Amino acid sequence: MTTAAHHAARKNVIIAVLLACAGYGLFNLGDAGLKMLAGRLHFSQIMLTLSGMVICFMAAYGWFKEGKKAFSTKKPKLMFFRAFLSQITGICNILAFPHVHLTTFYTLVFTAPLWVGLLSSYFLKDKIDSRRLGVILFGFAVILFIFRPGGELLNVWSFLVLLSALAYACQMVLVRHIGSGESRPFMFMGGSVMSMAIALPFIFTHYLPPTPYEWGLFLMMAVTGSIGLLCISYAFQEAPSASVVAPYHYTQIIWGALLGYYIFEEKPGVEVMIGAVLIILAGLYLIHRETRQAALKPVEAGV
C-alpha cells in the first residue's frame, strides 16, 4: 500500500469512528428527551407522535435511496414479526424510563449482545464455543450481582429494560435471518405503522396537549434520531469492517452517565459502574471473537 493510500485508509477509519461516536451520542440525547416526556405523557401519545415523524422521514429517505423498493417486501410475515418485537422494545423503554437511571438503563441494554449470542446459537445454528459461552454466562452473572435479590435496583422497571434488551436481540437475530435484500426503511416504517395502530385505541382517553417545550423535545428526538441513524449508517459504510465501528456503541454508557448527572442529577452507584465496565468487556470480547471467526471462514473454506 502506498503512503497516500495508507493515509486515505486511516482517514476513513477516523471519520467512521467520529461518526459512530456522534451518532450514538445523538441517540443518547433522544433517550434523555424520551425520559423527560415519559414522566408526563402516556406511552400511546409518545408512540403515535414519534412514529408519525419516523414514517415521514423514512418515507422521504427511502424514496430518495431506494425508490419504490422502500415500500415493498418479499417477506411480509417476518417483517410483521420484527415489527411486533419492536413494539415490545419501545413500550418497555417508555414505561421504564421515568423510573431508572440512564446509566442503569444502558447497563441493562448492553446485555443485548449476550442474548444475541445465545439466540443465534439456537435459532441460526451458529456455533458457540466454550469461551463464548463462558463470557455470556459471566455477563449474566454480573447482572445477577447488580440486581441481586434484596437490592434496591431489583424492581419491575429493571425487568422491563431487560425484556426490552431481549426483544431487541430477537430483532437482530431476525434481521440476520431476513437477510440484506430487504429494505431497511421499510423495516422502520413497518414498525412505526404498527406502533400507531397500537397507540390509537389509547390516545383518545390519555391525550394531553403537549406544551411548547414538549413539542420541542419531540422535534429534537426526531432530528437527533434521524441524524444519528445516518451517522451510524455512514460510519459502517466508511469503516473497513463492522468490527472497527461496533465497539464504539459502548460510548453510550459514557454519554448516558454524563446526561444522567447533569440533566437528571443521577449519581450511579459503584456496583452499577463496575457492572457496566464488566458488561462492556464481555461485549467487546464477543465482538472480537465473532470478527476473528468471520476472518477465518474464507481460509477454512479454501483448505
C-alpha positions as CSV (number, residue, x, y, z in Angstrom):
1,M,0.0,0.0,0.0
2,T,1.4,3.4,-0.9
3,T,1.7,6.2,1.6
4,A,-1.2,8.2,0.1
5,A,-3.4,5.1,0.2
6,H,-2.4,4.4,3.8
7,H,-3.3,8.0,4.8
8,A,-6.6,7.7,3.0
9,A,-7.5,4.5,4.7
10,R,-6.5,5.9,8.1
11,K,-8.6,9.0,7.4
12,N,-11.6,6.8,6.6
13,V,-11.2,4.9,9.9
14,I,-11.0,8.2,11.8
15,I,-14.1,9.6,10.1
16,A,-16.0,6.3,10.7
17,V,-15.1,6.3,14.4
18,L,-16.1,10.0,14.8
19,L,-19.4,9.5,13.0
20,A,-20.2,6.4,15.2
21,C,-19.4,8.3,18.4
22,A,-21.5,11.3,17.2
23,G,-24.4,9.0,16.1
24,Y,-24.5,7.1,19.4
25,G,-24.3,10.4,21.3
26,L,-27.3,11.8,19.4
27,F,-29.2,8.6,20.3
28,N,-28.4,9.4,23.9
29,L,-29.9,12.9,23.6
30,G,-33.0,11.3,22.1
31,D,-33.2,8.9,25.1
32,A,-32.9,11.8,27.5
33,G,-35.8,13.6,25.7
34,L,-37.8,10.4,25.9
35,K,-37.1,10.1,29.7
36,M,-38.5,13.7,30.1
37,L,-41.6,13.1,28.1
38,A,-42.4,9.7,29.6
39,G,-42.7,11.3,33.0
40,R,-45.9,13.1,32.0
41,L,-47.3,11.8,28.7
42,H,-48.9,8.4,28.1
43,F,-46.9,5.8,26.2
44,S,-49.5,5.9,23.4
45,Q,-49.1,9.6,22.8
46,I,-45.4,9.3,22.6
47,M,-45.5,6.3,20.3
48,L,-48.1,8.0,18.0
49,T,-46.1,11.2,17.7
50,L,-42.7,9.7,17.2
51,S,-44.0,7.0,14.8
52,G,-45.6,9.7,12.6
53,M,-42.2,11.6,12.5
54,V,-40.3,8.4,11.7
55,I,-42.7,7.4,8.9
56,C,-42.3,10.9,7.3
57,F,-38.5,10.8,7.5
58,M,-38.1,7.2,6.4
59,A,-40.6,7.6,3.5
60,A,-38.6,10.5,2.2
61,Y,-35.2,8.9,2.8
62,G,-36.4,5.5,1.4
63,W,-37.8,7.1,-1.8
64,F,-34.5,9.0,-2.3
65,K,-32.3,6.0,-1.7
66,E,-34.3,3.0,-2.9
67,G,-37.3,4.3,-4.8
68,K,-40.4,2.0,-4.9
69,K,-38.4,-0.8,-3.3
70,A,-38.6,1.1,0.1
71,F,-42.4,0.5,0.2
72,S,-42.5,-3.3,-0.5
73,T,-41.2,-6.5,1.0
74,K,-40.8,-10.1,-0.1
75,K,-41.1,-11.5,3.4
76,P,-44.2,-9.9,5.0
77,K,-44.6,-12.5,7.8
78,L,-41.0,-12.0,9.0
79,M,-41.3,-8.2,8.7
80,F,-44.6,-8.3,10.7
81,F,-42.9,-10.3,13.5
82,R,-39.9,-8.0,13.5
83,A,-42.3,-5.0,13.9
84,F,-44.1,-6.8,16.7
85,L,-40.8,-7.3,18.6
86,S,-40.0,-3.6,18.1
87,Q,-43.3,-2.7,19.9
88,I,-42.1,-4.7,23.0
89,T,-38.8,-2.8,23.0
90,G,-40.5,0.6,22.6
91,I,-43.3,0.2,25.1
92,C,-40.9,-1.3,27.7
93,N,-38.5,1.5,27.3
94,I,-41.2,4.2,27.5
95,L,-42.7,2.7,30.7
96,A,-39.3,2.1,32.4
97,F,-37.5,5.4,31.5
98,P,-39.0,7.6,34.3
99,H,-38.1,5.1,37.0
100,V,-34.5,4.0,36.1
101,H,-31.2,6.0,35.9
102,L,-29.8,6.4,32.4
103,T,-26.6,4.5,33.5
104,T,-28.6,1.6,34.8
105,F,-30.7,1.6,31.6
106,Y,-27.7,1.3,29.3
107,T,-26.0,-1.3,31.5
108,L,-29.1,-3.5,31.1
109,V,-29.5,-2.6,27.4
110,F,-25.9,-3.8,26.8
111,T,-26.9,-7.3,27.7
112,A,-28.3,-7.5,24.1
113,P,-25.1,-9.0,22.6
114,L,-25.2,-11.7,25.2
115,W,-28.8,-12.5,24.2
116,V,-27.9,-12.4,20.5
117,G,-25.1,-15.0,21.2
118,L,-27.5,-17.4,22.8
119,L,-30.4,-16.9,20.4
120,S,-28.1,-17.2,17.3
121,S,-26.7,-20.5,18.5
122,Y,-30.3,-21.9,18.9
123,F,-32.2,-20.4,16.0
124,L,-29.5,-19.8,13.4
125,K,-27.4,-22.8,14.4
126,D,-24.3,-20.6,14.9
127,K,-21.5,-22.5,16.6
128,I,-20.9,-21.3,20.2
129,D,-17.6,-22.4,21.6
130,S,-16.8,-22.8,25.3
131,R,-15.1,-19.4,25.6
132,R,-18.0,-17.5,24.1
133,L,-20.5,-19.4,26.3
134,G,-18.4,-18.7,29.3
135,V,-18.3,-15.0,28.6
136,I,-22.1,-14.9,28.0
137,L,-22.7,-16.7,31.3
138,F,-20.3,-14.3,33.0
139,G,-22.2,-11.3,31.7
140,F,-25.5,-12.6,33.1
141,A,-23.7,-13.4,36.4
142,V,-22.8,-9.7,36.5
143,I,-26.4,-8.7,36.0
144,L,-27.4,-11.0,38.8
145,F,-24.8,-9.4,41.0
146,I,-26.0,-5.9,40.3
147,F,-29.7,-6.7,40.7
148,R,-29.4,-9.4,43.3
149,P,-32.4,-10.2,45.5
150,G,-32.9,-7.6,48.2
151,G,-31.0,-4.9,46.2
152,E,-32.7,-1.6,45.6
153,L,-32.3,-1.9,41.8
154,L,-34.3,-5.2,41.7
155,N,-37.7,-3.9,40.6
156,V,-40.2,-4.3,37.8
157,W,-38.7,-1.4,35.8
158,S,-35.3,-3.1,35.6
159,F,-37.1,-6.2,34.4
160,L,-38.8,-4.2,31.7
161,V,-35.5,-2.9,30.4
162,L,-34.1,-6.5,30.4
163,L,-37.2,-7.6,28.5
164,S,-36.6,-4.7,26.1
165,A,-33.0,-5.8,25.5
166,L,-34.2,-9.4,24.9
167,A,-36.8,-8.2,22.4
168,Y,-34.1,-6.1,20.7
169,A,-31.8,-9.1,20.5
170,C,-34.6,-11.1,18.9
171,Q,-35.0,-8.4,16.3
172,M,-31.2,-8.5,15.5
173,V,-31.3,-12.3,15.0
174,L,-34.5,-12.0,12.9
175,V,-32.9,-9.3,10.7
176,R,-29.9,-11.6,10.1
177,H,-32.4,-14.3,9.1
178,I,-34.3,-11.9,6.8
179,G,-31.0,-11.0,5.1
180,S,-29.7,-7.9,3.4
181,G,-32.1,-8.0,0.4
182,E,-35.0,-6.3,2.2
183,S,-35.4,-2.5,2.6
184,R,-34.3,-1.1,5.9
185,P,-36.5,2.0,5.6
186,F,-39.5,-0.4,5.1
187,M,-38.5,-2.2,8.4
188,F,-38.6,1.1,10.3
189,M,-41.8,2.3,8.6
190,G,-43.5,-1.1,9.2
191,G,-42.7,-0.9,12.9
192,S,-43.9,2.7,13.1
193,V,-47.2,1.8,11.4
194,M,-47.8,-1.0,14.0
195,S,-46.9,1.5,16.8
196,M,-49.6,3.9,15.6
197,A,-52.1,1.0,15.4
198,I,-51.4,0.0,19.0
199,A,-51.4,3.6,20.2
200,L,-54.7,4.7,18.6
201,P,-57.1,2.9,21.0
202,F,-55.5,4.6,24.0
203,I,-54.9,8.1,22.7
204,F,-58.5,9.3,23.0
205,T,-58.6,8.8,26.8
206,H,-55.0,9.6,27.6
207,Y,-54.2,12.5,25.3
208,L,-52.7,15.6,26.9
209,P,-51.9,18.8,24.9
210,P,-48.1,18.9,24.7
211,T,-46.5,22.2,25.9
212,P,-44.2,24.1,23.5
213,Y,-41.3,22.7,25.5
214,E,-42.6,19.1,24.9
215,W,-43.1,19.7,21.2
216,G,-39.5,20.9,21.2
217,L,-38.4,17.6,22.8
218,F,-40.4,15.7,20.2
219,L,-38.7,17.7,17.4
220,M,-35.3,17.2,19.0
221,M,-35.8,13.5,19.2
222,A,-36.8,13.3,15.6
223,V,-33.9,15.3,14.4
224,T,-31.3,13.6,16.6
225,G,-32.6,10.2,15.8
226,S,-32.6,10.8,12.1
227,I,-29.1,12.3,12.0
228,G,-27.8,9.7,14.4
229,L,-29.1,6.9,12.2
230,L,-27.4,8.5,9.2
231,C,-24.2,8.9,11.1
232,I,-24.2,5.2,12.1
233,S,-25.1,4.1,8.6
234,Y,-22.2,6.1,7.0
235,A,-19.8,5.0,9.8
236,F,-20.4,1.4,8.9
237,Q,-20.0,2.2,5.2
238,E,-16.8,4.1,5.6
239,A,-15.1,1.7,8.0
240,P,-13.0,-1.1,6.5
241,S,-15.1,-3.6,8.6
242,A,-18.0,-3.5,11.0
243,S,-15.7,-4.6,13.9
244,V,-13.9,-1.2,13.7
245,V,-17.1,0.7,14.5
246,A,-19.1,-1.8,16.6
247,P,-17.2,-1.3,19.9
248,Y,-18.0,2.4,19.9
249,H,-21.6,1.5,20.6
250,Y,-20.4,1.3,24.3
251,T,-19.7,5.0,24.3
252,Q,-23.4,5.3,25.1
253,I,-22.6,4.4,28.7
254,I,-20.4,7.5,29.0
255,W,-22.9,9.8,27.3
256,G,-25.7,8.3,29.5
257,A,-23.7,8.8,32.7
258,L,-23.0,12.5,31.8
259,L,-26.5,13.3,30.7
260,G,-27.9,11.5,33.8
261,Y,-25.7,13.5,36.1
262,Y,-26.1,17.0,34.5
263,I,-29.7,16.8,33.4
264,F,-31.4,14.5,35.9
265,E,-28.9,14.8,38.8
266,E,-28.4,11.0,38.8
267,K,-25.5,9.5,40.6
268,P,-24.9,5.9,39.6
269,G,-23.8,3.5,42.4
270,V,-20.4,1.9,42.4
271,E,-22.0,-1.5,41.7
272,V,-23.7,-0.3,38.5
273,M,-20.5,1.3,37.2
274,I,-18.4,-1.8,37.9
275,G,-21.1,-3.9,36.3
276,A,-21.2,-1.6,33.3
277,V,-17.5,-2.0,32.8
278,L,-17.7,-5.8,33.0
279,I,-20.6,-6.0,30.7
280,I,-18.8,-3.8,28.1
281,L,-15.7,-6.0,28.4
282,A,-17.8,-9.1,27.8
283,G,-19.5,-7.5,24.8
284,L,-16.1,-6.4,23.3
285,Y,-14.8,-9.9,23.7
286,L,-17.8,-11.3,21.8
287,I,-17.3,-8.8,19.0
288,H,-13.6,-9.8,18.9
289,R,-14.4,-13.5,18.7
290,E,-17.1,-13.0,16.1
291,T,-14.7,-10.9,13.9
292,R,-11.9,-13.4,14.3
293,Q,-14.1,-16.3,13.3
294,A,-15.5,-14.4,10.3
295,A,-11.9,-13.7,9.1
296,L,-11.0,-17.4,9.4
297,K,-14.0,-18.7,7.4
298,P,-12.6,-17.9,4.0
299,V,-9.3,-19.6,4.9
300,E,-11.1,-22.7,6.2
301,A,-13.2,-22.8,3.0
302,G,-10.1,-22.8,0.9
303,V,-8.4,-25.6,2.7
